[in-house]
Amino acid sequence: MTSPQNKEVSMGLVYGFLGVVIFSVTLPATRIALTAFDPVFVGLGRAVIASGLSLILLIATKQSIPSWRFLPNFAIVVIGAVIGFPLLSTLAMRDASASYGAVIIGLLPLATALFGVLRAGERPSLIFWICAIAGSSLVVAFALISGTGSMSFADLSLLGAVVTASLSYTEGTILARTFGSWQVVCWALVLSFPMILPIVLQHLPPSFTTISSNAWISFLYISCFSMFLGFFAWYRGLFLGGIARIGQLQLFQPFLTILASAILLGEPMTITTLGFAFGVLVCVALGRSAQFRAKP
């Protein structure tokens, strides 16, 4: 008979994987949006739309305003999930392909696990760390083989996106213990609105009538799904299944993004990519079986 704890972990995996699927389309959609919009507008404008949706939902469900003592925690979520990752990944997409960006973003699971240890007190087993490091090493090797062999601005932007996102995932999960998963996302977006709106208004396109439908659809996707609904599923998954364990699901994301890039952008999908994909999937499967123990 399945225990309540195992059921929670299983549901965490379902929610987490749904979040990964949604996030996996973000980079190719961002590249399409950049064909018509300014990078800053794409990177931060998505949060403006998501903030409006969040405010409507918070009011409709009569949520209580968080205490000021939680403001520093929410600030970390804002810096990482609302500003850092979206803006840095968008800037990187000006120069790098979505497929290349996807493999660098593949370092997220290891970074998330590290912050889970530092901030949330999780204690992954040795088997987990071996699998996490092995999977992340495969991602790095893939990036070196596919890239130029030297660090570029796009590489640094993507690495910055990894650090800020993984920290915000951990902090958001801690807040979810008090407020609930989707409430954390909504409050972070609403709190960021006054700071982001003036910047977005300064980077509005000269004319909206010349924007292609593909660019609009892509921008709306990253606003409503990547910036809003995806985080609902992701934070819920992290809360139910644990930061380190569910974070490992993002090892799937580079390869889902590569598939989406091939479909949406016509970027190549090679045998090398498939070989690395198989290796990473093995690491995910082994890491999934590792047992976790709470910090005393």
N, C-alpha and C positions, 0 to 999 in steps of 0.2 A: 504493500500500500504506500502511495506517495505521501511524504510528509509535507506539512504546510510550508516548511522552509524550501524544500525542493520545488514545490509549486511556484513559490515566489521567484526562485532563480530561473525556472523555465519561462515564466511570464516576462522576467527581466530580459532574457535572451530574445524573446519575440519582439518586445518593444525596442530593444537595442538594435536588432537587425533592421527593423522598420526605419529607425532613425538613420542607420548607415545607408540604406537604399536611397532615402531622400537626399542625404548629404552627397552621395556619389555623383549626382547630376550637377552639383553646384559649380564645379570648375568649368565644364563645357558650357553651361548656361551663362556663366560669367564672361567667357570669351565671346560668346555671341552678343551679349549685351554691350560689350566694349566696342563692337563695330559701330555703335551709334551714340554711346554715352561716354561722358568723362569718367575716368577711373574712380575719382573721389565720389562722384554721384552714384556710381554702381556700388562702391564699397560701403557707403554710409546711407545712401538713399533707401536701401532695402529695410534698414532699421526704422526709418520714418514711417513707412507703410505698416510694418509689423507692430510698431508702437501704437498706431491708431487701432489696429485690430485687438491688441492687448488691452487697451483702455476700455473698449466696448465690452470685452469679455469680463474684465474685472468688475465693471459697474453692473453688468447684467447678473452676475453671480454674487454681488454684494460682498466682495472680499474686504477684509479689514486691512487698513494701511499698516505696513510693517513698522515696528519700533525703530527709532533712530539708531539704536545700538547695533542694528544689523546693517547699517549703511556701509561700513567698510567692506563687509562680505559681499554685498550687492555691487559695490564699486569694482571688485575684482571680476565678477561675472560680466559687468559692463565692459571693462577694459579688454577682457579676453574674448568673449563670445559676441559682443555687439560691435566693438570697434576694432580690436586687434586682428583677429582672424579674418573678418570680412575685408578690411582695408588692405592688409598685407597680402592676402592671397589674390586680391584683385590687381594690385600693383604688379605682382609677379606674373599674372596672366597676360600682361602687355607684351612680355618678351618670351615666356616659356609656353610650351604646348600644355594642354590640359592633361595629357597622358604623362608628361614628365612631372608636372606638378603633383599628380596623383601619387607617384611613388615616394616623393619627399613627405607628403602628408601622411604616408604610411607609417611614419615614425610616431604618430599620435598615440597608439596603444602603449608603447613603452613609456613615453612621457607622462601619460595619464596614470599609469601604474605607479610611477615614481612619486607624483604628487599625491596619489592616493595613500602612499606610505607616509609622506611628510605631513599632510594636512588632515587626512581622515583616519589615521591610525590603523590602516589595513596591514595585514601581515601575510603576503603571498608566500606560497611554499617555494622551495628551491627548484622543483620541477617547473613551476610557473615561470620563474625568472629565466631559466635556461631556454624555455620555449619562446618567451617574449624577446629575449636578446637574439635568439636564432632567427626569429621571424623578422625582427627589425634589421638585422644584418643582411638578410636577403633583400630587403627593401633598399638598403643603402647600396648594396652591390648592383642592384638593378639600375639605380640612379646613376652610378658611376659608369656603367656600361652604356647607358642610353644618353648620358650627358656629354659635356665637353671635357670633363676631367678637371676643371677648375671652378672655383667658387665665383658666382656671378651675383648681381643684385637680386635677381629672381630667386636664386638659391637662399640668400640671406633672408629675403622676405618670407619665403616659405618656411624656413626654420623658425623665424620669429612667430609666424602664424601657428606653428606646432606648439611652441612653448606657451603662448598666450591662451590658445584654445584648451590645452590640457589642464592648465591651472584653473581656468574658468569652469571646466567640467567638474573638477573636484570640488571647488567652492560651491557650485550650484547644487551638487549632490548633498553637501553638508546642509545647505539652506533648505533643501527639500524635506529634510527630516522634521523641520518646524512648519514650513508653509505649504508643502506639497510641490510636486515636480513642475506642473504647468504654471503655477502661481509664481514660482521663481523666475521663469522665463518672462512672464508678462510684466512683473514689477521691474525687472532689470531693463526691459525695453522702455517702459514708461519713464523710469528715472533718467534714461539716457536722452530722451527726446529734446529737452530744452538745450542741451549741449550740442546735439547733432544737427538740429534743424537749420540754424544759421549757416553752418558750413555747407550743407546740401543746397540751400537756396543760392549760395554763391557759385555753385557748379551746375546750375540748371542748363540744359541744352538751349541754344539760341532759338530753336524752333522745334516744337513737338510734332508738327505736321509732317516733317521729313523722316521721322523715325520709322524704321521698318517694323512690320508686325512681328517678325522673328525676334527682334531686339526687345520689343515690348513684352512678348510672352516670356522670354528668358529673364528679363528684369522682374516681372511679376512672380515668376517661379522662385527665384532666389529670395524674394521679399516674403511671399506667403508660405512657402514650403521650407526652404533652407533656413530662413531666419525666424520662422514662427512654428509651424506644425512639426517640423523635424525635431526641434528641441523638446517639444512635448513628449515625443516618443523616447528620445535619447535620455533625457534626465530621469524619466520614469524607469527606463531600463537600468540605468546606473544605480538608482535608488533601490530597486528590488533585487538586483543580482550582484551588486558590489562593483565598485569603481574599477578595480583591476581586472576582474573577470569579464565584465561587459565591455570594458575598454578594448579588450583583445579583438572584439568583433570588427574593429576598425581596420584590422589587417586585411579584411575583405575589400575595404573601400577603394584602394588604389586600382584594383582589377575591375571592379564594377564601374569605376570612373573611366578606365581605359575602354571598356565596352561601350559606355555611353558616348565617349569621345569619337569612337569609330562610327557609331550610328549617326550622331548629330553633326560632327565636324569632318568626318572622313579621315580621321587620323589613323595611321596604320596599327594593326594588331598582329604581332609577330609570334613565331614559335618560341622565341626567347621569353616573351611576355607570359605565354601560357606555362612554360617550364617554371618560371619564378612563381607564378600563381599557384601551381600545385604545391610547391615547397612551402609557401606561406600558409596554405590551407592545412597542411599537415601540422604546422606549428600551432595553428589555432585549435585544431582538434585535440592535440596533446595538452595544450594549455587549459582547454576547457575541462579536462578530466582531473586537473590538479585541484587538491583540496585547499581551502583557505581557513585560516584561524584568526579570530579577532584579537586585537591587541589587548592585553590585560590592563 
